Amino acid sequence: MSVRTARLGDIADDLRSGFACGLDDPAGVIQFRMNNVERDGSLNWSKTRRVPTDMVKNGLTLQAGDILLNATNSPELVGKTALFVGADEPITFSNHFLRLRTKAEVAEPAYLARWLRRQFELGNFKAMCRSWVNQASITRDQVSNLEFPLPPLDEQKRIAAILDKADQLRQKRRQAIALLDSLTQSIFLEMFGDPVSNPRAWPEFALGEVLAEIESGWSPSCLDRQATPSEWGVLKLSAVTSGQFVETEQKALPQELEARPRIEVRQGDVLFTRKNTYDLVAACALVKGVRPKLMLSDLIFRLVIRDNRTLLPTYLWACLSNPRLRSQIQLLAGGAAGSMPNISKEKLRGFRIPVPKIEIQRVFADRANKAFVGQAHLGAHNQQIDTLFASLQHRAFSGQL
């Protein structure tokens, strides 16, 4: 079945970028920014910034049904798209976004937002964007000229409803995995208390005292694809950023470059992101399992424990992942204006953590491992659901649904 197509610009009632503002005003208007939308298009209001009300010009306030496309970001994040469903107060948006308002009689916002998210998942925006140091962008004209399948309005609404229901199942699986993450932290707090205030007076040591080494990786120019199982690959920051190790977040090493087996990732490694945005730096992940031939990147440290009779990897990971402790580590990050914050080995070695008796750490590790088994089970199911959802989207946008 053939489906009519249309230019995005032809169905747009309004397509414009927001505005830049370096001012904070606690009494001002919330400005939708890059950290307010996740990769999957979900909204995240955990951190908001308010800008002076008099800077919000006519037409720059969001309304329900507006589509926000992240036009400027790192190359991997250009194109992430959110559907704004409304709020209890006025919301404006930054210059990193294009705001698309559709002609209501022609295009259903929920349908178009789904299509744009699919293009992001397929890497089409990354292929379109113009890159420079640490950032990339796509233009308003590029977005306006995109052609997309445009069935009748009722059909668009039907497709959007089907995809929404299917996506709800994926979200519930992710929520279950997140709950298991929070369970591990709950167990940690129950057994050891707050690692910042250390109310149980566990002995404290500088990381340099309990680590044999903080190993750095390597960041060669890699191919713009994942490594196959037989190829060497280099981890991306996103392999660690979530706090869970994601081995698929890697790029293939070109054949003309020689691999460095010394920095191959191993099961049981504790990995730490030394450089990222202020919100994401100092993420820590425990490698519970990993395929061969993956190497650390230069932006990721491997924390090598000096003596496993004193410190266990599971405890170290949970301790460094504690939100309050991590916020203290993030204060170590420095860097020149305009650059991503960086935590040096020297500063990290001097950071102190509580280290309980090894017998208690072992009890914690046993309890955490039970949660890890549940996560692995749910993760396998989640991969199957993601594959099915991708197939469903293909059918939806090719007139086969």
C-alpha angles and dihedrals in degrees: 000000000000118000126209114244132207140187112257090228091058094059095041118106087187134005118177144135126246127235138267120243130172094184126102120209117176089200094046137091124292110250116211106232139178095273091055094073126058126214091261092054097255118139121246117195096170090111121033135172126206124211129196112284093227090062092062103093127198113291095021097098116098125236132193111283096032115137118219117202117190100229098173124045139094110321092256092055102041107116101027104147136205132191110220110220099183138272141223092251138030116288127193128186140231130247089256088077138067111214113213120195113185130216099258095216093055112031134034110222094215090054095047092046089053091051092049091049089052091054088052091051090050091053094243095133092049089054091051100046129100111231135207134158110330093336144069137181147190123216132239090245092054091052092044091054095052112120118215136175111270114190120174115300095253090052091050090054092048092051092047091051092051093049091046092055092047091048091052088065091053091049092051090054091050090048090053090053090048090051089055088052090053089046090060091051090047090054089048093052092044092053103035108017127222107338092210099055092027094204093183092057097234112180111271126219135180111248088241088064096053099034122076091201145348103221125204127212135215131257110199121167102276135194117270094249142062119278115252117236090265095049132078116248138187122226120244121219088254089068087075107018096093092054090248122091110249109189094188089067096089142100130229119258111233112252092239091063120080116234122239107224091185090075096042111136114249135196110268095029118143107217125196130189108230097183133036139101115316091258094051105033118108095034112159130202134182116220104227093171136351141181118243124266102038118131134199117255121228090254093061127072124207110216107214113200116227099212126007088203086071106031134023124209092231092055093045091051094048092046095050090044093056104116095227094047092044091054087056091051091049088061087068091066117108138166146142120290111280094020129104114265114259133199114212124218090240094057093043092051090056095052112109126220133178113255114197124198113295093240090062091045089055092053089051092048091052092051093045091050090061089057090047090056090054091048092051091051093050091043092057090051090046091056090053091049091048090053092049091047092051089052090048091052091050090053092045095054096041096055096255100112 
